[in-house]
Amino acid sequence: MVGLRCKRFDCKYNKDFNCEARNIMVTEHACCKTFEKDKHKTEAPQNLVPQKMLQRNTDISCESACIFNEEGKCIANGITIIEKAKAPHCVSFMPK
């Protein structure tokens, strides 16, 4: 996986907009089930420039009907998680 971008600053795995989780689970509704709220991150950082993408050996399990889902694993070059309807949502999701 080339890049794991996360715009949920309040997730405990978010480090400068990069996801540091070793395993990520995306639900059938394209929500990041791995998201864990960090109670110490209370507001968005001001004027923070996202750092370069890190290349990680991260397993991404996926339950959604997405073109990148191959036998329950995400094969995309990278994914981006944003907040949508107050939930962490995978915007890399593309329906089959």
VEXSE-682101 format. One record per atom (N, C-alpha, C, O): residue number from 1; residue in one letter; atom name; x, y, z. Coordinates in steps of 0.001 Angstrom, whole numbers, always signed. Layout:
<atoms>
+-----+-----+------+---------+---------+---------+
:   n : res : atom :      xx :      yy :      zz :
+-----+-----+------+---------+---------+---------+
: NUM :   a :   CA :       X :       Y :       Z :
...
+-----+-----+------+---------+---------+---------+
</atoms>
This chain:
<atoms>
+-----+-----+------+---------+---------+---------+
:   n : res : atom :      xx :      yy :      zz :
+-----+-----+------+---------+---------+---------+
:   1 :   m :    N :    +851 :   -1171 :      +0 :
:   1 :   m :   CA :      +0 :      +0 :      +0 :
:   1 :   m :    C :    +897 :   +1234 :      +0 :
:   1 :   m :    O :   +1723 :   +1413 :    +894 :
:   2 :   v :    N :    +727 :   +2068 :    -995 :
:   2 :   v :   CA :   +1565 :   +3257 :   -1113 :
:   2 :   v :    C :   +1202 :   +4308 :     -86 :
:   2 :   v :    O :   +2084 :   +4852 :    +578 :
:   3 :   g :    N :     -80 :   +4606 :     +59 :
:   3 :   g :   CA :    -454 :   +5667 :    +984 :
:   3 :   g :    C :   -1738 :   +5375 :   +1737 :
:   3 :   g :    O :   -2727 :   +4916 :   +1167 :
:   4 :   l :    N :   -1697 :   +5648 :   +3014 :
:   4 :   l :   CA :   -2864 :   +5500 :   +3875 :
:   4 :   l :    C :   -3152 :   +6860 :   +4483 :
:   4 :   l :    O :   -2699 :   +7166 :   +5586 :
:   5 :   r :    N :   -3902 :   +7670 :   +3764 :
:   5 :   r :   CA :   -4186 :   +9031 :   +4203 :
:   5 :   r :    C :   -5419 :   +9049 :   +5088 :
:   5 :   r :    O :   -6427 :   +8410 :   +4788 :
:   6 :   c :    N :   -5324 :   +9786 :   +6176 :
:   6 :   c :   CA :   -6450 :   +9882 :   +7100 :
:   6 :   c :    C :   -6673 :  +11336 :   +7479 :
:   6 :   c :    O :   -5774 :  +12013 :   +7978 :
:   7 :   k :    N :   -7879 :  +11796 :   +7233 :
:   7 :   k :   CA :   -8224 :  +13169 :   +7595 :
:   7 :   k :    C :   -9055 :  +13214 :   +8869 :
:   7 :   k :    O :   -9628 :  +14250 :   +9207 :
:   8 :   r :    N :   -9119 :  +12091 :   +9575 :
:   8 :   r :   CA :   -9762 :  +12053 :  +10894 :
:   8 :   r :    C :   -8662 :  +12306 :  +11928 :
:   8 :   r :    O :   -8090 :  +11371 :  +12489 :
:   9 :   f :    N :   -8381 :  +13582 :  +12167 :
:   9 :   f :   CA :   -7292 :  +13969 :  +13071 :
:   9 :   f :    C :   -7465 :  +13400 :  +14465 :
:   9 :   f :    O :   -6489 :  +13246 :  +15199 :
:  10 :   d :    N :   -8707 :  +13082 :  +14842 :
:  10 :   d :   CA :   -8967 :  +12616 :  +16207 :
:  10 :   d :    C :   -8831 :  +11098 :  +16369 :
:  10 :   d :    O :   -9205 :  +10550 :  +17405 :
:  11 :   c :    N :   -8303 :  +10427 :  +15359 :
:  11 :   c :   CA :   -8068 :   +8979 :  +15469 :
:  11 :   c :    C :   -6701 :   +8732 :  +16103 :
:  11 :   c :    O :   -5735 :   +9437 :  +15813 :
:  12 :   k :    N :   -6634 :   +7739 :  +16957 :
:  12 :   k :   CA :   -5365 :   +7466 :  +17644 :
:  12 :   k :    C :   -4283 :   +6961 :  +16690 :
:  12 :   k :    O :   -3100 :   +6996 :  +17030 :
:  13 :   y :    N :   -4669 :   +6495 :  +15509 :
:  13 :   y :   CA :   -3690 :   +5996 :  +14532 :
:  13 :   y :    C :   -3228 :   +7070 :  +13554 :
:  13 :   y :    O :   -2345 :   +6817 :  +12734 :
:  14 :   n :    N :   -3814 :   +8276 :  +13629 :
:  14 :   n :   CA :   -3460 :   +9353 :  +12713 :
:  14 :   n :    C :   -2201 :  +10063 :  +13193 :
:  14 :   n :    O :   -2155 :  +10605 :  +14297 :
:  15 :   k :    N :   -1184 :  +10046 :  +12340 :
:  15 :   k :   CA :     +73 :  +10750 :  +12625 :
:  15 :   k :    C :    +368 :  +11637 :  +11419 :
:  15 :   k :    O :    +809 :  +11149 :  +10378 :
:  16 :   d :    N :    +127 :  +12930 :  +11557 :
:  16 :   d :   CA :    +352 :  +13887 :  +10468 :
:  16 :   d :    C :    -394 :  +13486 :   +9201 :
:  16 :   d :    O :    +152 :  +13563 :   +8101 :
:  17 :   f :    N :   -1643 :  +13059 :   +9360 :
:  17 :   f :   CA :   -2539 :  +12667 :   +8275 :
:  17 :   f :    C :   -2171 :  +11337 :   +7618 :
:  17 :   f :    O :   -2733 :  +10992 :   +6578 :
:  18 :   n :    N :   -1256 :  +10602 :   +8192 :
:  18 :   n :   CA :    -938 :   +9253 :   +7742 :
:  18 :   n :    C :   -1481 :   +8271 :   +8770 :
:  18 :   n :    O :   -1443 :   +8536 :   +9971 :
:  19 :   c :    N :   -1990 :   +7128 :   +8291 :
:  19 :   c :   CA :   -2504 :   +6107 :   +9194 :
:  19 :   c :    C :   -1367 :   +5179 :   +9606 :
:  19 :   c :    O :    -644 :   +4660 :   +8755 :
:  20 :   e :    N :   -1213 :   +4974 :  +10899 :
:  20 :   e :   CA :    -157 :   +4109 :  +11418 :
:  20 :   e :    C :    -676 :   +2766 :  +11917 :
:  20 :   e :    O :     +63 :   +2016 :  +12554 :
:  21 :   a :    N :   -1948 :   +2452 :  +11633 :
:  21 :   a :   CA :   -2491 :   +1150 :  +12045 :
:  21 :   a :    C :   -1836 :     +49 :  +11212 :
:  21 :   a :    O :   -1535 :    +248 :  +10035 :
:  22 :   r :    N :   -1622 :   -1090 :  +11818 :
:  22 :   r :   CA :   -1037 :   -2239 :  +11104 :
:  22 :   r :    C :   -2093 :   -3004 :  +10314 :
:  22 :   r :    O :   -1788 :   -3606 :   +9284 :
:  23 :   n :    N :   -3321 :   -2979 :  +10792 :
:  23 :   n :   CA :   -4433 :   -3647 :  +10128 :
:  23 :   n :    C :   -5604 :   -2682 :  +10087 :
:  23 :   n :    O :   -5908 :   -2021 :  +11079 :
:  24 :   i :    N :   -6259 :   -2605 :   +8938 :
:  24 :   i :   CA :   -7402 :   -1725 :   +8773 :
:  24 :   i :    C :   -8578 :   -2562 :   +8286 :
:  24 :   i :    O :   -8418 :   -3427 :   +7425 :
:  25 :   m :    N :   -9753 :   -2304 :   +8837 :
:  25 :   m :   CA :  -10976 :   -2987 :   +8412 :
:  25 :   m :    C :  -11929 :   -1948 :   +7857 :
:  25 :   m :    O :  -12271 :    -982 :   +8538 :
:  26 :   v :    N :  -12358 :   -2147 :   +6613 :
:  26 :   v :   CA :  -13347 :   -1288 :   +5982 :
:  26 :   v :    C :  -14634 :   -2098 :   +5875 :
:  26 :   v :    O :  -14634 :   -3207 :   +5341 :
:  27 :   t :    N :  -15733 :   -1536 :   +6385 :
:  27 :   t :   CA :  -17010 :   -2251 :   +6438 :
:  27 :   t :    C :  -17709 :   -2255 :   +5083 :
:  27 :   t :    O :  -17243 :   -1634 :   +4128 :
:  28 :   e :    N :  -18827 :   -2959 :   +5014 :
:  28 :   e :   CA :  -19606 :   -3029 :   +3771 :
:  28 :   e :    C :  -20125 :   -1660 :   +3340 :
:  28 :   e :    O :  -20455 :   -1469 :   +2169 :
:  29 :   h :    N :  -20204 :    -700 :   +4272 :
:  29 :   h :   CA :  -20655 :    +659 :   +3957 :
:  29 :   h :    C :  -19474 :   +1609 :   +3759 :
:  29 :   h :    O :  -19650 :   +2827 :   +3785 :
:  30 :   a :    N :  -18276 :   +1062 :   +3561 :
:  30 :   a :   CA :  -17036 :   +1816 :   +3312 :
:  30 :   a :    C :  -16614 :   +2688 :   +4493 :
:  30 :   a :    O :  -16000 :   +3738 :   +4303 :
:  31 :   c :    N :  -16941 :   +2255 :   +5707 :
:  31 :   c :   CA :  -16506 :   +2972 :   +6911 :
:  31 :   c :    C :  -15282 :   +2278 :   +7501 :
:  31 :   c :    O :  -15160 :   +1054 :   +7453 :
:  32 :   c :    N :  -14393 :   +3071 :   +8049 :
:  32 :   c :   CA :  -13194 :   +2519 :   +8689 :
:  32 :   c :    C :  -13552 :   +2024 :  +10086 :
:  32 :   c :    O :  -13804 :   +2816 :  +10993 :
:  33 :   k :    N :  -13569 :    +738 :  +10238 :
:  33 :   k :   CA :  -13911 :    +130 :  +11527 :
:  33 :   k :    C :  -12731 :    +187 :  +12507 :
:  33 :   k :    O :  -12912 :      -8 :  +13709 :
:  34 :   t :    N :  -11543 :    +449 :  +12000 :
:  34 :   t :   CA :  -10334 :    +517 :  +12827 :
:  34 :   t :    C :  -10254 :   +1823 :  +13609 :
:  34 :   t :    O :   -9525 :   +1911 :  +14597 :
:  35 :   f :    N :  -10997 :   +2835 :  +13174 :
:  35 :   f :   CA :  -10983 :   +4147 :  +13825 :
:  35 :   f :    C :  -11212 :   +4015 :  +15327 :
:  35 :   f :    O :  -12155 :   +3365 :  +15777 :
:  36 :   e :    N :  -10326 :   +4647 :  +16085 :
:  36 :   e :   CA :  -10483 :   +4734 :  +17545 :
:  36 :   e :    C :  -10242 :   +6175 :  +17943 :
:  36 :   e :    O :   -9165 :   +6722 :  +17707 :
:  37 :   k :    N :  -11236 :   +6779 :  +18541 :
:  37 :   k :   CA :  -11127 :   +8178 :  +18950 :
:  37 :   k :    C :  -10049 :   +8332 :  +20016 :
:  37 :   k :    O :   -9997 :   +7581 :  +20990 :
:  38 :   d :    N :   -9195 :   +9320 :  +19806 :
:  38 :   d :   CA :   -8155 :   +9657 :  +20777 :
:  38 :   d :    C :   -8671 :  +10813 :  +21619 :
:  38 :   d :    O :   -8808 :  +11930 :  +21121 :
:  39 :   k :    N :   -8959 :  +10559 :  +22884 :
:  39 :   k :   CA :   -9552 :  +11585 :  +23746 :
:  39 :   k :    C :   -8605 :  +12755 :  +24006 :
:  39 :   k :    O :   -9037 :  +13793 :  +24508 :
:  40 :   h :    N :   -7321 :  +12608 :  +23672 :
:  40 :   h :   CA :   -6353 :  +13687 :  +23875 :
:  40 :   h :    C :   -6302 :  +14645 :  +22693 :
:  40 :   h :    O :   -5737 :  +15734 :  +22796 :
:  41 :   k :    N :   -6891 :  +14243 :  +21570 :
:  41 :   k :   CA :   -6940 :  +15113 :  +20393 :
:  41 :   k :    C :   -8338 :  +15735 :  +20351 :
:  41 :   k :    O :   -9293 :  +15114 :  +19885 :
:  42 :   t :    N :   -8439 :  +16952 :  +20837 :
:  42 :   t :   CA :   -9765 :  +17564 :  +20982 :
:  42 :   t :    C :  -10148 :  +18519 :  +19861 :
:  42 :   t :    O :  -11338 :  +18745 :  +19640 :
:  43 :   e :    N :   -9186 :  +19082 :  +19149 :
:  43 :   e :   CA :   -9537 :  +19962 :  +18041 :
:  43 :   e :    C :   -8511 :  +19817 :  +16924 :
:  43 :   e :    O :   -7373 :  +19404 :  +17148 :
:  44 :   a :    N :   -8942 :  +20165 :  +15726 :
:  44 :   a :   CA :   -8078 :  +20011 :  +14551 :
:  44 :   a :    C :   -6852 :  +20908 :  +14664 :
:  44 :   a :    O :   -6956 :  +22045 :  +15123 :
:  45 :   p :    N :   -5704 :  +20410 :  +14252 :
:  45 :   p :   CA :   -4489 :  +21234 :  +14271 :
:  45 :   p :    C :   -4627 :  +22392 :  +13286 :
:  45 :   p :    O :   -5221 :  +22235 :  +12219 :
:  46 :   q :    N :   -4088 :  +23536 :  +13638 :
:  46 :   q :   CA :   -4147 :  +24719 :  +12787 :
:  46 :   q :    C :   -2897 :  +24801 :  +11919 :
:  46 :   q :    O :   -1781 :  +24589 :  +12393 :
:  47 :   n :    N :   -3097 :  +25108 :  +10656 :
:  47 :   n :   CA :   -1986 :  +25322 :   +9717 :
:  47 :   n :    C :   -1017 :  +24150 :   +9649 :
:  47 :   n :    O :    +180 :  +24350 :   +9447 :
:  48 :   l :    N :   -1512 :  +22949 :   +9813 :
:  48 :   l :   CA :    -654 :  +21777 :   +9733 :
:  48 :   l :    C :    -562 :  +21322 :   +8287 :
:  48 :   l :    O :   -1578 :  +21100 :   +7629 :
:  49 :   v :    N :    +643 :  +21189 :   +7807 :
:  49 :   v :   CA :    +851 :  +20702 :   +6447 :
:  49 :   v :    C :    +994 :  +19186 :   +6517 :
:  49 :   v :    O :   +1860 :  +18677 :   +7229 :
:  50 :   p :    N :    +140 :  +18454 :   +5774 :
:  50 :   p :   CA :    +254 :  +16991 :   +5800 :
:  50 :   p :    C :   +1652 :  +16542 :   +5379 :
:  50 :   p :    O :   +2240 :  +17103 :   +4455 :
:  51 :   q :    N :   +2165 :  +15547 :   +6049 :
:  51 :   q :   CA :   +3484 :  +15010 :   +5740 :
:  51 :   q :    C :   +3402 :  +14078 :   +4548 :
:  51 :   q :    O :   +2315 :  +13659 :   +4151 :
:  52 :   k :    N :   +4558 :  +13754 :   +3977 :
:  52 :   k :   CA :   +4553 :  +12862 :   +2820 :
:  52 :   k :    C :   +3986 :  +11500 :   +3208 :
:  52 :   k :    O :   +4037 :  +11085 :   +4366 :
:  53 :   m :    N :   +3453 :  +10832 :   +2215 :
:  53 :   m :   CA :   +2862 :   +9524 :   +2463 :
:  53 :   m :    C :   +3939 :   +8518 :   +2837 :
:  53 :   m :    O :   +5036 :   +8508 :   +2280 :
:  54 :   l :    N :   +3596 :   +7692 :   +3779 :
:  54 :   l :   CA :   +4505 :   +6644 :   +4212 :
:  54 :   l :    C :   +4116 :   +5341 :   +3534 :
:  54 :   l :    O :   +2932 :   +5060 :   +3346 :
:  55 :   q :    N :   +5098 :   +4562 :   +3176 :
:  55 :   q :   CA :   +4806 :   +3252 :   +2620 :
:  55 :   q :    C :   +4879 :   +2239 :   +3750 :
:  55 :   q :    O :   +5902 :   +2124 :   +4425 :
:  56 :   r :    N :   +3792 :   +1505 :   +3954 :
:  56 :   r :   CA :   +3696 :    +559 :   +5058 :
:  56 :   r :    C :   +3233 :    -783 :   +4547 :
:  56 :   r :    O :   +2615 :    -892 :   +3488 :
:  57 :   n :    N :   +3541 :   -1789 :   +5316 :
:  57 :   n :   CA :   +2982 :   -3111 :   +5080 :
:  57 :   n :    C :   +1759 :   -3217 :   +5969 :
:  57 :   n :    O :   +1825 :   -3747 :   +7079 :
:  58 :   t :    N :    +655 :   -2715 :   +5477 :
:  58 :   t :   CA :    -593 :   -2695 :   +6232 :
:  58 :   t :    C :   -1607 :   -3568 :   +5523 :
:  58 :   t :    O :   -1810 :   -3438 :   +4316 :
:  59 :   d :    N :   -2239 :   -4450 :   +6262 :
:  59 :   d :   CA :   -3306 :   -5273 :   +5709 :
:  59 :   d :    C :   -4613 :   -4502 :   +5803 :
:  59 :   d :    O :   -4975 :   -3999 :   +6866 :
:  60 :   i :    N :   -5313 :   -4415 :   +4685 :
:  60 :   i :   CA :   -6615 :   -3760 :   +4680 :
:  60 :   i :    C :   -7658 :   -4787 :   +4290 :
:  60 :   i :    O :   -7713 :   -5240 :   +3146 :
:  61 :   s :    N :   -8477 :   -5144 :   +5252 :
:  61 :   s :   CA :   -9600 :   -6039 :   +5004 :
:  61 :   s :    C :  -10785 :   -5186 :   +4579 :
:  61 :   s :    O :  -11008 :   -4105 :   +5122 :
:  62 :   c :    N :  -11545 :   -5680 :   +3600 :
:  62 :   c :   CA :  -12648 :   -4884 :   +3080 :
:  62 :   c :    C :  -13876 :   -5758 :   +2864 :
:  62 :   c :    O :  -13807 :   -6833 :   +2269 :
:  63 :   e :    N :  -15001 :   -5261 :   +3367 :
:  63 :   e :   CA :  -16271 :   -5967 :   +3211 :
:  63 :   e :    C :  -17181 :   -5283 :   +2192 :
:  63 :   e :    O :  -18285 :   -5766 :   +1942 :
:  64 :   s :    N :  -16742 :   -4167 :   +1598 :
:  64 :   s :   CA :  -17607 :   -3413 :    +690 :
:  64 :   s :    C :  -17553 :   -3987 :    -725 :
:  64 :   s :    O :  -16608 :   -4686 :   -1091 :
:  65 :   a :    N :  -18582 :   -3680 :   -1508 :
:  65 :   a :   CA :  -18644 :   -4100 :   -2908 :
:  65 :   a :    C :  -17901 :   -3056 :   -3747 :
:  65 :   a :    O :  -18514 :   -2283 :   -4482 :
:  66 :   c :    N :  -16602 :   -3049 :   -3627 :
:  66 :   c :   CA :  -15724 :   -2055 :   -4239 :
:  66 :   c :    C :  -14864 :   -2733 :   -5308 :
:  66 :   c :    O :  -14546 :   -3916 :   -5189 :
:  67 :   i :    N :  -14489 :   -1991 :   -6346 :
:  67 :   i :   CA :  -13656 :   -2584 :   -7395 :
:  67 :   i :    C :  -12268 :   -2958 :   -6883 :
:  67 :   i :    O :  -11580 :   -3766 :   -7507 :
:  68 :   f :    N :  -11847 :   -2383 :   -5760 :
:  68 :   f :   CA :  -10540 :   -2697 :   -5197 :
:  68 :   f :    C :  -10575 :   -3867 :   -4215 :
:  68 :   f :    O :   -9535 :   -4280 :   -3702 :
:  69 :   n :    N :  -11757 :   -4395 :   -3957 :
:  69 :   n :   CA :  -11901 :   -5519 :   -3031 :
:  69 :   n :    C :  -11672 :   -6822 :   -3798 :
:  69 :   n :    O :  -12449 :   -7190 :   -4679 :
:  70 :   e :    N :  -10606 :   -7496 :   -3448 :
:  70 :   e :   CA :  -10304 :   -8788 :   -4058 :
:  70 :   e :    C :  -10228 :   -9839 :   -2963 :
:  70 :   e :    O :   -9252 :   -9926 :   -2217 :
:  71 :   e :    N :  -11287 :  -10631 :   -2890 :
:  71 :   e :   CA :  -11389 :  -11700 :   -1890 :
:  71 :   e :    C :  -11223 :  -11183 :    -465 :
:  71 :   e :    O :  -10549 :  -11797 :    +363 :
:  72 :   g :    N :  -11857 :  -10033 :    -197 :
:  72 :   g :   CA :  -11844 :   -9475 :   +1151 :
:  72 :   g :    C :  -10628 :   -8641 :   +1509 :
:  72 :   g :    O :  -10483 :   -8219 :   +2656 :
:  73 :   k :    N :   -9750 :   -8398 :    +540 :
:  73 :   k :   CA :   -8562 :   -7571 :    +762 :
:  73 :   k :    C :   -8566 :   -6406 :    -214 :
:  73 :   k :    O :   -8941 :   -6567 :   -1375 :
:  74 :   c :    N :   -8151 :   -5235 :    +254 :
:  74 :   c :   CA :   -8068 :   -4051 :    -601 :
:  74 :   c :    C :   -6778 :   -4122 :   -1416 :
:  74 :   c :    O :   -5691 :   -4317 :    -872 :
:  75 :   i :    N :   -6921 :   -3960 :   -2734 :
:  75 :   i :   CA :   -5745 :   -4006 :   -3610 :
:  75 :   i :    C :   -5425 :   -2632 :   -4205 :
:  75 :   i :    O :   -4604 :   -2530 :   -5117 :
:  76 :   a :    N :   -6070 :   -1573 :   -3696 :
:  76 :   a :   CA :   -5796 :    -215 :   -4185 :
:  76 :   a :    C :   -4360 :    +176 :   -3826 :
:  76 :   a :    O :   -3780 :    -357 :   -2879 :
:  77 :   n :    N :   -3798 :   +1106 :   -4588 :
:  77 :   n :   CA :   -2451 :   +1607 :   -4284 :
:  77 :   n :    C :   -2427 :   +2424 :   -3005 :
:  77 :   n :    O :   -1384 :   +2557 :   -2364 :
:  78 :   g :    N :   -3574 :   +2969 :   -2637 :
:  78 :   g :   CA :   -3688 :   +3760 :   -1422 :
:  78 :   g :    C :   -5149 :   +4056 :   -1143 :
:  78 :   g :    O :   -5994 :   +3963 :   -2033 :
:  79 :   i :    N :   -5439 :   +4411 :     +96 :
:  79 :   i :   CA :   -6802 :   +4804 :    +449 :
:  79 :   i :    C :   -6750 :   +6090 :   +1262 :
:  79 :   i :    O :   -5737 :   +6423 :   +1878 :
:  80 :   t :    N :   -7869 :   +6802 :   +1245 :
:  80 :   t :   CA :   -8007 :   +8019 :   +2037 :
:  80 :   t :    C :   -9280 :   +7906 :   +2859 :
:  80 :   t :    O :  -10337 :   +7546 :   +2341 :
:  81 :   i :    N :   -9168 :   +8215 :   +4137 :
:  81 :   i :   CA :  -10305 :   +8201 :   +5055 :
:  81 :   i :    C :  -10636 :   +9647 :   +5432 :
:  81 :   i :    O :   -9758 :  +10417 :   +5819 :
:  82 :   i :    N :  -11916 :   +9998 :   +5313 :
:  82 :   i :   CA :  -12381 :  +11327 :   +5716 :
:  82 :   i :    C :  -13561 :  +11144 :   +6670 :
:  82 :   i :    O :  -14001 :  +10024 :   +6929 :
:  83 :   e :    N :  -14058 :  +12256 :   +7181 :
:  83 :   e :   CA :  -15267 :  +12197 :   +8002 :
:  83 :   e :    C :  -16469 :  +12453 :   +7111 :
:  83 :   e :    O :  -16530 :  +13463 :   +6409 :
:  84 :   k :    N :  -17422 :  +11536 :   +7142 :
:  84 :   k :   CA :  -18657 :  +11675 :   +6373 :
:  84 :   k :    C :  -19795 :  +11228 :   +7268 :
:  84 :   k :    O :  -19805 :  +10095 :   +7747 :
:  85 :   a :    N :  -20745 :  +12107 :   +7493 :
:  85 :   a :   CA :  -21870 :  +11828 :   +8393 :
:  85 :   a :    C :  -21370 :  +11377 :   +9766 :
:  85 :   a :    O :  -21918 :  +10458 :  +10374 :
:  86 :   k :    N :  -20321 :  +12044 :  +10235 :
:  86 :   k :   CA :  -19714 :  +11795 :  +11558 :
:  86 :   k :    C :  -19108 :  +10405 :  +11694 :
:  86 :   k :    O :  -18920 :   +9913 :  +12806 :
:  87 :   a :    N :  -18802 :   +9772 :  +10566 :
:  87 :   a :   CA :  -18164 :   +8451 :  +10587 :
:  87 :   a :    C :  -16913 :   +8501 :   +9706 :
:  87 :   a :    O :  -16871 :   +9252 :   +8731 :
:  88 :   p :    N :  -15900 :   +7709 :  +10043 :
:  88 :   p :   CA :  -14703 :   +7651 :   +9194 :
:  88 :   p :    C :  -15029 :   +6861 :   +7920 :
:  88 :   p :    O :  -15343 :   +5673 :   +7985 :
:  89 :   h :    N :  -14952 :   +7521 :   +6778 :
:  89 :   h :   CA :  -15408 :   +6938 :   +5515 :
:  89 :   h :    C :  -14264 :   +6836 :   +4507 :
:  89 :   h :    O :  -13476 :   +7771 :   +4363 :
:  90 :   c :    N :  -14172 :   +5703 :   +3813 :
:  90 :   c :   CA :  -13159 :   +5487 :   +2783 :
:  90 :   c :    C :  -13624 :   +6142 :   +1484 :
:  90 :   c :    O :  -14571 :   +5669 :    +856 :
:  91 :   v :    N :  -12960 :   +7232 :   +1078 :
:  91 :   v :   CA :  -13343 :   +7914 :    -157 :
:  91 :   v :    C :  -12689 :   +7286 :   -1388 :
:  91 :   v :    O :  -12953 :   +7703 :   -2516 :
:  92 :   s :    N :  -11853 :   +6302 :   -1174 :
:  92 :   s :   CA :  -11268 :   +5557 :   -2289 :
:  92 :   s :    C :  -12235 :   +4500 :   -2809 :
:  92 :   s :    O :  -11991 :   +3888 :   -3849 :
:  93 :   f :    N :  -13341 :   +4285 :   -2082 :
:  93 :   f :   CA :  -14360 :   +3318 :   -2457 :
:  93 :   f :    C :  -14937 :   +3644 :   -3835 :
:  93 :   f :    O :  -15348 :   +4774 :   -4099 :
:  94 :   m :    N :  -14960 :   +2645 :   -4697 :
:  94 :   m :   CA :  -15589 :   +2763 :   -6019 :
:  94 :   m :    C :  -16457 :   +1535 :   -6210 :
:  94 :   m :    O :  -15944 :    +417 :   -6241 :
:  95 :   p :    N :  -17767 :   +1721 :   -6339 :
:  95 :   p :   CA :  -18662 :    +572 :   -6445 :
:  95 :   p :    C :  -18385 :    -278 :   -7677 :
:  95 :   p :    O :  -17987 :    +225 :   -8727 :
:  96 :   k :    N :  -18606 :   -1577 :   -7519 :
:  96 :   k :   CA :  -18427 :   -2506 :   -8649 :
:  96 :   k :    C :  -19532 :   -2306 :   -9655 :
:  96 :   k :    O :  -19565 :   -2989 :  -10679 :
+-----+-----+------+---------+---------+---------+
</atoms>
